[in-house]
């Protein structure tokens, strides 16, 4: 019995909660993975998993063994990398989940540089703005805008600077708001939170005065492209990142309003599970992404902010 292979099979089953998904992620037949777990239990003389037709749960012995296995496998990986990192670049498949906007504006334009630096890495890039279970989904690292997930390790990469925009179509019909009183008479295109599904209020500040408002809207959405599309068609005032709004401002299709008021700056973070060793492929990707964002004209932040 290959002890390390069996440990890897066991930890993957615990991580994803399914023999079928674990076998698929390890590229093993399900029967082979099942046999590995059975042989491991026989070798140890304890039951590691409770299995029914409906669910899989970890026994008390299995939970303790799982924690040890995670550390052992991480140590083995680190030992191997320490011998090869000077001669070989990280290899294998790296699963990254991000938003469409960050992928389109920051990652994709620089992928040639990434592959030149790390030719043995294959990138699986998935687009999902919602919170996900990285272990269940088989994702190595996520890039997110906004609130952090306290269950994961996070590294701040940059920030999104927001402002208020409307189309000339809308402003010709309803006028341009100059202050909060006038803004309250307008309609918004509201953004639905991917965390709780509710419309997100706007936070504005000026000269020490801060206000949180939620304007009425004819439409709300949780998709950034749909959100901007509604703004371009004149359905209301929208709060949009300057990076995404810039080409439409230059073409005259969007106009900034309430420009003397400041709005939120949302953090952009790379996050990965706390109980997982930071592999070389995740490390090089996060470092590469951090460098990209630091040099971006819209998403970069001062070094002291990154350290905060």
C-alpha positions as CSV (number, residue, x, y, z in Angstrom):
1,X,0.0,0.0,0.0
2,X,1.3,3.5,-0.9
3,X,0.8,5.3,2.3
4,X,1.0,8.8,0.9
5,X,-1.4,8.1,-1.9
6,X,-3.8,6.6,0.6
7,X,-3.5,9.7,2.8
8,X,-4.1,12.0,-0.2
9,X,-7.2,10.0,-1.1
10,X,-8.5,10.1,2.4
11,X,-8.0,13.9,2.8
12,X,-9.6,14.6,-0.5
13,X,-12.7,12.6,0.4
14,X,-13.0,14.6,3.6
15,X,-12.4,17.9,1.8
16,X,-15.1,17.4,-0.9
17,X,-17.4,15.1,1.1
18,X,-17.9,12.7,-1.8
19,X,-16.0,9.6,-3.1
20,X,-17.1,10.4,-6.7
21,X,-15.9,14.0,-6.6
22,X,-12.7,13.0,-4.8
23,X,-12.0,10.3,-7.4
24,X,-12.6,12.8,-10.3
25,X,-10.3,15.5,-8.8
26,X,-7.5,12.9,-8.3
27,X,-8.1,11.4,-11.8
28,X,-8.7,7.9,-10.2
29,X,-11.5,5.4,-10.8
30,X,-13.9,5.5,-7.9
31,X,-13.3,1.8,-7.2
32,X,-9.6,2.5,-6.9
33,X,-10.2,5.3,-4.4
34,X,-12.6,3.2,-2.4
35,X,-10.1,0.4,-2.2
36,X,-7.4,2.9,-1.0
37,X,-9.6,4.1,1.8
38,X,-10.5,0.5,2.8
39,X,-6.9,-0.6,2.8
40,X,-5.9,2.4,4.9
41,X,-8.6,1.6,7.5
42,X,-7.5,-2.0,7.6
43,X,-3.9,-1.0,8.0
44,X,-4.7,1.4,10.8
45,X,-7.2,-0.9,12.5
46,X,-9.8,2.0,12.9
47,X,-12.8,3.3,11.0
48,X,-12.1,6.7,9.4
49,X,-15.3,7.4,7.7
50,X,-19.0,6.7,8.2
51,X,-20.5,6.0,4.8
52,X,-24.2,5.8,3.9
53,X,-26.1,6.1,0.6
54,X,-26.8,9.7,1.5
55,X,-23.7,11.2,3.1
56,X,-20.2,10.7,4.4
57,X,-19.0,11.8,7.8
58,X,-15.7,11.6,9.6
59,X,-15.3,9.5,12.7
60,X,-13.5,10.9,15.8
61,X,-10.4,8.8,14.9
62,X,-10.8,10.0,11.3
63,X,-10.9,13.7,12.2
64,X,-7.7,13.4,14.3
65,X,-6.0,11.4,11.5
66,X,-7.1,13.9,8.9
67,X,-5.3,16.8,10.7
68,X,-2.1,14.8,10.9
69,X,-2.4,13.8,7.2
70,X,-2.8,17.4,6.1
71,X,0.4,18.4,7.9
72,X,2.4,15.3,6.7
73,X,1.3,15.9,3.0
74,X,2.2,19.6,3.3
75,X,5.7,18.7,4.7
76,X,6.2,16.2,1.9
77,X,5.2,18.8,-0.8
78,X,7.5,21.4,0.8
79,X,10.4,18.9,0.9
80,X,10.0,18.1,-2.8
81,X,9.7,21.7,-3.8
82,X,12.8,22.6,-1.8
83,X,14.8,20.2,-4.0
84,X,13.2,21.2,-7.3
85,X,12.4,24.9,-7.1
86,X,16.0,26.0,-8.1
87,X,15.8,23.9,-11.3
88,X,12.1,23.7,-12.2
89,X,9.2,26.0,-12.1
90,X,5.9,25.0,-10.4
91,X,3.9,22.6,-12.4
92,X,0.4,21.2,-12.5
93,X,-3.1,22.7,-12.7
94,X,-3.9,25.9,-10.7
95,X,-7.7,26.5,-10.1
96,X,-8.5,30.2,-9.7
97,X,-11.9,31.6,-9.2
98,X,-12.5,35.3,-9.8
99,X,-14.9,37.9,-11.2
100,X,-15.4,38.6,-14.9
101,X,-14.2,42.2,-14.5
102,X,-10.9,41.3,-12.7
103,X,-10.2,38.5,-15.2
104,X,-10.9,40.7,-18.2
105,X,-9.2,43.9,-17.1
106,X,-6.2,42.6,-15.1
107,X,-5.4,38.9,-15.5
108,X,-6.1,38.0,-19.1
109,X,-4.0,40.9,-20.7
110,X,-1.0,39.6,-18.8
111,X,-1.4,35.9,-19.1
112,X,1.4,35.6,-21.8
113,X,3.8,36.9,-19.2
114,X,2.6,34.4,-16.6
115,X,3.0,31.5,-18.9
116,X,6.5,32.7,-20.0
117,X,7.5,32.7,-16.3
118,X,5.7,29.5,-15.4
119,X,5.4,27.4,-18.6
120,X,4.5,24.1,-16.7
121,X,1.4,25.6,-15.0
122,X,-2.0,25.2,-16.5
123,X,-4.6,27.7,-15.3
124,X,-8.3,26.8,-14.8
125,X,-10.0,30.2,-14.5
126,X,-13.6,30.1,-13.3
127,X,-15.9,33.1,-13.0
128,X,-18.1,33.2,-9.9
129,X,-18.9,36.3,-7.8
130,X,-20.6,34.3,-5.1
131,X,-19.0,32.9,-1.9
132,X,-17.8,29.3,-2.6
133,X,-16.4,26.4,-0.6
134,X,-12.9,26.1,-2.1
135,X,-12.4,22.6,-0.9
136,X,-15.8,21.4,-2.2
137,X,-15.3,23.1,-5.6
138,X,-11.6,22.1,-5.9
139,X,-10.4,25.7,-6.2
140,X,-6.9,26.7,-5.0
141,X,-7.4,30.4,-4.6
142,X,-10.1,33.0,-5.2
143,X,-9.8,36.7,-6.0
144,X,-12.6,38.8,-4.6
145,X,-13.7,42.4,-4.2
146,X,-15.2,43.6,-0.9
147,X,-15.7,41.8,2.4
148,X,-13.2,39.1,3.4
149,X,-14.1,35.5,4.4
150,X,-12.8,35.1,7.9
151,X,-12.5,31.4,7.4
152,X,-9.7,31.9,4.8
153,X,-6.2,33.4,4.7
154,X,-6.4,36.7,2.7
155,X,-3.7,38.8,1.1
156,X,-4.8,42.2,-0.1
157,X,-3.9,42.9,-3.7
158,X,-5.4,46.2,-4.5
159,X,-8.6,48.2,-4.3
160,X,-11.6,49.2,-6.4
161,X,-12.4,52.9,-6.5
162,X,-16.1,53.6,-7.0
163,X,-17.9,56.7,-8.3
164,X,-21.4,57.6,-9.5
165,X,-22.3,57.7,-13.2
166,X,-25.4,58.1,-15.4
167,X,-26.0,58.2,-19.1
168,X,-26.7,61.5,-21.0
169,X,-30.1,59.9,-21.8
170,X,-31.0,59.7,-18.1
171,X,-29.6,63.1,-17.2
172,X,-31.5,64.9,-20.0
173,X,-34.8,63.4,-18.7
174,X,-34.2,63.8,-15.0
175,X,-31.5,66.4,-14.5
176,X,-28.1,66.2,-12.8
177,X,-28.1,65.9,-8.9
178,X,-25.9,68.4,-7.1
179,X,-26.3,67.3,-3.5
180,X,-27.9,64.6,-1.4
181,X,-31.3,66.3,-1.4
182,X,-31.5,66.3,-5.1
183,X,-29.9,62.8,-5.3
184,X,-32.8,61.5,-3.2
185,X,-35.2,62.4,-6.0
186,X,-33.5,60.2,-8.5
187,X,-33.7,56.5,-9.3
188,X,-30.7,54.1,-9.0
189,X,-29.7,50.9,-10.5
190,X,-29.1,48.9,-7.4
191,X,-26.6,46.1,-7.0
192,X,-27.6,42.8,-5.3
193,X,-25.1,41.4,-2.8
194,X,-23.8,38.0,-3.7
195,X,-23.6,37.2,0.0
196,X,-27.1,38.0,1.2
197,X,-29.1,38.8,-1.9
198,X,-30.2,42.3,-0.7
199,X,-29.8,45.6,-2.5
200,X,-26.6,47.3,-1.4
201,X,-26.8,50.9,-0.1
202,X,-24.4,53.7,-1.2
203,X,-22.0,55.2,1.3
204,X,-21.0,58.8,0.5
205,X,-18.8,61.3,2.4
206,X,-17.7,64.9,2.0
207,X,-15.9,67.2,4.4
208,X,-16.4,64.8,7.3
209,X,-20.1,64.3,6.5
210,X,-21.0,60.7,5.8
211,X,-24.4,59.3,4.6
212,X,-25.7,55.9,3.6
213,X,-28.6,55.9,1.2
214,X,-30.6,53.4,-0.8
215,X,-32.4,55.0,-3.7
216,X,-35.5,53.4,-5.2
217,X,-34.8,51.5,-8.4
218,X,-36.6,50.1,-11.4
219,X,-34.1,47.3,-11.7
220,X,-31.4,45.6,-9.6
221,X,-28.9,42.9,-10.5
222,X,-25.9,41.0,-9.3
223,X,-24.1,40.9,-12.6
224,X,-21.6,43.7,-13.3
225,X,-22.1,43.7,-17.1
226,X,-25.9,43.8,-16.8
227,X,-25.5,46.6,-14.2
228,X,-23.4,48.8,-16.6
229,X,-25.7,47.9,-19.5
230,X,-28.7,49.3,-17.5
231,X,-26.8,52.5,-16.8
232,X,-25.9,52.9,-20.4
233,X,-29.6,52.6,-21.4
234,X,-30.6,55.3,-19.0
235,X,-32.4,53.3,-16.3
236,X,-30.9,55.3,-13.4
237,X,-27.7,56.4,-11.6
238,X,-25.2,53.7,-11.0
239,X,-22.2,53.2,-8.7
240,X,-19.5,51.8,-10.9
241,X,-15.8,51.3,-10.6
242,X,-13.7,53.9,-12.4
243,X,-11.9,51.2,-14.2
244,X,-15.0,49.8,-15.8
245,X,-16.6,53.2,-16.4
246,X,-13.6,54.9,-18.0
247,X,-14.1,53.8,-21.6
248,X,-17.7,54.8,-21.5
249,X,-16.9,58.2,-20.0
250,X,-14.3,58.7,-22.8
251,X,-16.9,57.9,-25.5
252,X,-19.5,60.1,-23.9
253,X,-21.9,57.3,-23.0
254,X,-21.5,57.9,-19.2
255,X,-21.1,61.1,-17.2
256,X,-19.8,61.2,-13.7
257,X,-22.2,62.8,-11.1
258,X,-21.8,63.8,-7.5
259,X,-18.0,64.0,-8.2
260,X,-17.4,66.2,-5.1
261,X,-18.6,63.3,-2.9
262,X,-16.3,60.4,-2.0
263,X,-17.5,56.8,-2.1
264,X,-16.2,53.5,-0.8
265,X,-12.9,51.9,-1.8
266,X,-13.4,48.2,-1.8
267,X,-10.4,45.8,-1.2
268,X,-9.3,43.3,-3.8
269,X,-8.0,40.2,-2.0
270,X,-6.6,36.7,-2.8
271,X,-7.9,34.1,-0.4
272,X,-7.2,30.5,0.2
273,X,-8.0,27.9,3.0
274,X,-6.3,28.3,6.4
275,X,-5.8,24.5,6.8
276,X,-3.9,24.1,3.6
277,X,-0.2,24.6,3.1
278,X,0.5,27.4,0.6
279,X,1.8,25.4,-2.4
280,X,4.4,26.8,-4.8
281,X,1.9,27.2,-7.6
282,X,-0.5,29.3,-5.4
283,X,2.4,31.3,-4.0
284,X,3.7,32.3,-7.5
285,X,0.3,33.1,-8.8
286,X,-0.6,35.4,-5.8
287,X,2.8,37.1,-6.0
288,X,2.3,37.6,-9.8
289,X,-1.3,39.0,-9.3
290,X,-0.1,41.3,-6.5
291,X,2.5,42.8,-8.8
292,X,-0.2,43.2,-11.6
293,X,-2.6,45.0,-9.3
294,X,0.1,47.2,-7.8
295,X,1.0,48.6,-11.3
296,X,-2.6,49.0,-12.5
297,X,-3.7,52.7,-12.8
298,X,-7.1,52.0,-11.2
299,X,-6.6,49.1,-8.9
300,X,-3.2,49.9,-7.3
301,X,-2.9,51.0,-3.7
302,X,-0.1,52.6,-1.7
303,X,2.3,50.1,0.0
304,X,1.2,51.3,3.5
305,X,-2.4,50.4,2.6
306,X,-1.5,46.9,1.5
307,X,0.3,46.4,4.8
308,X,-2.7,47.6,6.8
